[in-house]
Amino acid sequence: MAIKKTDIIGTKIICEVESSNLKKTEYDLDTKKLVVEFKNGMSYEYEEVPHNIFTQFRLSDSQGKFFNTQISKTYKYKKLNN
């Protein structure tokens, strides 16, 4: 597992990720939105990500691989202004 740190603030689960591409994730339990910050500084918001998918992401051996295969091309997303 490559989660370096997890903080829970209200309904948000914020994880610092040790990955070649990912830096940080923020998941909101109420809205089911997942914000992913990449090492290149870009951030994207993914909509309607089920909690069980986020849990599988957190527990996977490779968060980057799980993100690429199970989240990035599956859920509607938008680029956030940084």
Secondary structure by P-SEA (a helix, b strand, c coil): cccccccccccbbbbbcccccccbbbbbccccbbbbbccccbbbbbccccaaaaaaaaacccaaaaaaccccccbbbbbbcc
